[in-house]
Amino acid sequence: MSSDFDKQEALILDSVRRFLEREVKPFVHKLEHDDTYPEAMVERMKALGLFGATIAAEHGGLGLSTTTYAKIVELVSTVWMSLSGIFNSHLIMAAAVERFGTDAQKSRFLPRFAAGEIRGGLALTEPDCGTDLQAIRTTARRAGDHYVVNGTKTWISNGIHGQCFALLVKTDPGAEPRHRGMSLFLAEKGPGFAVSRKLEKLGYKGIDSAELVFTDYRIPADRLIGGSEGRGLQHALGGLELGRINVAARGVGVAQAALNEAVAYSQIRKTFGKPICQHQAIQLKLGEMATQVQAARLLVEDAARIYDRGERCDMEAGMAKLFATEAAVACSLESMRIHGGYGYSKEFTVERLYRDAPLLVIGEGTNEMQRLIIARQLIERNPV
Ligand SMILES: Cc1cc2nc3c(=O)[nH]c(=O)nc-3n(C[C@H](O)[C@H](O)[C@H](O)COP(=O)(O)OP(=O)(O)OC[C@H]3O[C@@H](n4cnc5c(N)ncnc54)[C@H](O)[C@@H]3O)c2cc1C
């Protein structure tokens, strides 16, 4: 990489670090426990350009590489994972438009996405299916120059505060194979598009997760991403490689935060006349955690580099996602144990990390599915 690239990356990471230190860290605890949407932080993230981080400069974005973007996600998640969710799924929606959209869709939406003027995310999951997306039941029926959408989406991040969603529907519910009947639309809020409820969660608070209901929602035909029916699953899954790298980077951030808390606390807390970090049982935990964090980070960097080269990286993104998110779960639990009783207290940061981490093994394809993706790729790449 050129030194210009390194300088640009260092500058951006520096401004993100300053933002986190001054404008996020002091406020996380209260916002998280009150489950309050961080409006002021969203405004600052707009100014920093984070809603356009991976959108090309020609469309008004920062045009960052996935490698740099993953480092931003890691930094943000080290302080508050929820904040990364506010721009992560928004950027995957933007990537679907940038990669597969028509020129008119790109010029209409991308500059406004990049500015954070229109924000949103992905609406794929339904009450009775998440992993098996081909089983979705939301339909879009063509009616002249519009489609009429009916159905329910659930668990949609940014569902309340976002204005626009990449919406996966069936345009031909009887199609075989099923994916040929699926299409992806850019759905802006309007009549027939309702937020039916906010979903309460174990962790990942502050960011809104909602159920969305579509009742005879009329969407102009020119909002069909790419302009032709039947490519929706491909367009939705096309963004998931990037999504998995993002989630993996979140895992590194959460695991690193858990390690940081443990390293600090274990030097302060004393038992049997010495800081607990001098007990070998604690050292074994710290050594294991630190190794997991670094290995996770390297897997994320590897997947991001391959993605940036434009090569297929579902195996590498899957490995990064699997390892880094399991590391987040393991490290948050270990850190909590190192904190003893205080780890169970709502006053300590590690309690939040412990509640946030499990989401990572579920979102963007469960870790069970990652293992299957890795194995399938392994066989495909090594035929005998
Ligand atoms: C906080 C939060 C935010 C979310 N944000 C979004 C969002 O913004 N947009 C969105 O569209 N969705 C979102 N989701 C939904 C998420 O993507 C799904 O929950 C996830 O894909 C899993 O789907 P499911 O919950 O339906 O589980 P299921 O698909 O019902 O799976 C249940 C279990 O079965 C396992 N399983 C399923 N099939 C197989 C198989 N073939 N082999 C082995 N094991 C299998 C799974 O690994 C899992 O352990 C969010 C979820 C949460 C909790």
The ligand as an SDF file (V2000), in Angstrom:
LIG
                    3D

 53 58  0  0  0  0  0  0  0  0999 V2000
  -30.5090   -7.5980   17.2860 C   0  0  0  0  0  0  0  0  0  0  0  0
  -30.7570   -8.1830   15.9330 C   0  0  0  0  0  0  0  0  0  0  0  0
  -30.6220   -7.3580   14.8160 C   0  0  0  0  0  0  0  0  0  0  0  0
  -30.9180   -7.8860   13.5530 C   0  0  0  0  0  0  0  0  0  0  0  0
  -30.8680   -7.0540   12.4530 N   0  0  0  0  0  0  0  0  0  0  0  0
  -31.3610   -7.4810   11.2760 C   0  0  0  0  0  0  0  0  0  0  0  0
  -31.5130   -6.5800   10.1680 C   0  0  0  0  0  0  0  0  0  0  0  0
  -31.1570   -5.4200   10.2430 O   0  0  0  0  0  0  0  0  0  0  0  0
  -32.0640   -7.0590    9.0250 N   0  0  0  0  0  0  0  0  0  0  0  0
  -32.4700   -8.3540    8.9010 C   0  0  0  0  0  0  0  0  0  0  0  0
  -32.9720   -8.7010    7.8320 O   0  0  0  0  0  0  0  0  0  0  0  0
  -32.3350   -9.2400    9.9170 N   0  0  0  0  0  0  0  0  0  0  0  0
  -31.7990   -8.8300   11.1040 C   0  0  0  0  0  0  0  0  0  0  0  0
  -31.6750   -9.7050   12.1590 N   0  0  0  0  0  0  0  0  0  0  0  0
  -32.1290  -11.0940   11.9960 C   0  0  0  0  0  0  0  0  0  0  0  0
  -30.9660  -12.0650   11.8950 C   0  0  0  0  0  0  0  0  0  0  0  0
  -30.2890  -11.8700   10.6800 O   0  0  0  0  0  0  0  0  0  0  0  0
  -31.5450  -13.4730   12.0460 C   0  0  0  0  0  0  0  0  0  0  0  0
  -31.9750  -13.6030   13.3980 O   0  0  0  0  0  0  0  0  0  0  0  0
  -30.5380  -14.5450   11.6990 C   0  0  0  0  0  0  0  0  0  0  0  0
  -30.3040  -14.5370   10.3070 O   0  0  0  0  0  0  0  0  0  0  0  0
  -31.0160  -15.9560   12.1020 C   0  0  0  0  0  0  0  0  0  0  0  0
  -32.2930  -16.1870   11.6200 O   0  0  0  0  0  0  0  0  0  0  0  0
  -33.4320  -16.7200   12.6200 P   0  0  0  0  0  0  0  0  0  0  0  0
  -33.4240  -15.8590   13.8150 O   0  0  0  0  0  0  0  0  0  0  0  0
  -34.6930  -16.7950   11.8300 O   0  0  0  0  0  0  0  0  0  0  0  0
  -32.9650  -18.1460   13.0480 O   0  0  0  0  0  0  0  0  0  0  0  0
  -33.2990  -19.5240   12.2780 P   0  0  0  0  0  0  0  0  0  0  0  0
  -33.0190  -19.3760   10.8360 O   0  0  0  0  0  0  0  0  0  0  0  0
  -34.6670  -19.9630   12.6710 O   0  0  0  0  0  0  0  0  0  0  0  0
  -32.2310  -20.5030   12.9380 O   0  0  0  0  0  0  0  0  0  0  0  0
  -32.4010  -21.0850   14.2210 C   0  0  0  0  0  0  0  0  0  0  0  0
  -31.2070  -21.9960   14.5240 C   0  0  0  0  0  0  0  0  0  0  0  0
  -31.1160  -23.0450   13.5600 O   0  0  0  0  0  0  0  0  0  0  0  0
  -29.8280  -23.0300   12.9450 C   0  0  0  0  0  0  0  0  0  0  0  0
  -29.9570  -23.4400   11.5530 N   0  0  0  0  0  0  0  0  0  0  0  0
  -30.8310  -22.9720   10.6320 C   0  0  0  0  0  0  0  0  0  0  0  0
  -30.6760  -23.6100    9.4700 N   0  0  0  0  0  0  0  0  0  0  0  0
  -29.6470  -24.4810    9.6210 C   0  0  0  0  0  0  0  0  0  0  0  0
  -28.9910  -25.4260    8.7780 C   0  0  0  0  0  0  0  0  0  0  0  0
  -29.3190  -25.5750    7.4970 N   0  0  0  0  0  0  0  0  0  0  0  0
  -27.9870  -26.1710    9.3000 N   0  0  0  0  0  0  0  0  0  0  0  0
  -27.6080  -26.0150   10.5800 C   0  0  0  0  0  0  0  0  0  0  0  0
  -28.1840  -25.1380   11.4320 N   0  0  0  0  0  0  0  0  0  0  0  0
  -29.1940  -24.3820   10.9640 C   0  0  0  0  0  0  0  0  0  0  0  0
  -29.3290  -21.6010   13.0790 C   0  0  0  0  0  0  0  0  0  0  0  0
  -27.9130  -21.5380   13.0070 O   0  0  0  0  0  0  0  0  0  0  0  0
  -29.8610  -21.2290   14.4530 C   0  0  0  0  0  0  0  0  0  0  0  0
  -29.0010  -21.7630   15.4320 O   0  0  0  0  0  0  0  0  0  0  0  0
  -31.3160   -9.2350   13.4160 C   0  0  0  0  0  0  0  0  0  0  0  0
  -31.3960  -10.0660   14.5450 C   0  0  0  0  0  0  0  0  0  0  0  0
  -31.1280   -9.5540   15.7880 C   0  0  0  0  0  0  0  0  0  0  0  0
  -31.2710  -10.4510   16.9980 C   0  0  0  0  0  0  0  0  0  0  0  0
  1  2  1  0
  2  3  1  0
  2 52  2  0
  3  4  2  0
  4  5  1  0
  4 50  1  0
  5  6  2  0
  6  7  1  0
  6 13  1  0
  7  8  2  0
  7  9  1  0
  9 10  1  0
 10 11  2  0
 10 12  1  0
 12 13  2  0
 13 14  1  0
 14 15  1  0
 14 50  1  0
 15 16  1  0
 16 17  1  0
 16 18  1  0
 18 19  1  0
 18 20  1  0
 20 21  1  0
 20 22  1  0
 22 23  1  0
 23 24  1  0
 24 25  2  0
 24 26  1  0
 24 27  1  0
 27 28  1  0
 28 29  2  0
 28 30  1  0
 28 31  1  0
 31 32  1  0
 32 33  1  0
 33 34  1  0
 33 48  1  0
 34 35  1  0
 35 36  1  0
 35 46  1  0
 36 37  1  0
 36 45  1  0
 37 38  2  0
 38 39  1  0
 39 40  1  0
 39 45  2  0
 40 41  1  0
 40 42  2  0
 42 43  1  0
 43 44  2  0
 44 45  1  0
 46 47  1  0
 46 48  1  0
 48 49  1  0
 50 51  2  0
 51 52  1  0
 52 53  1  0
M  END
$$$$
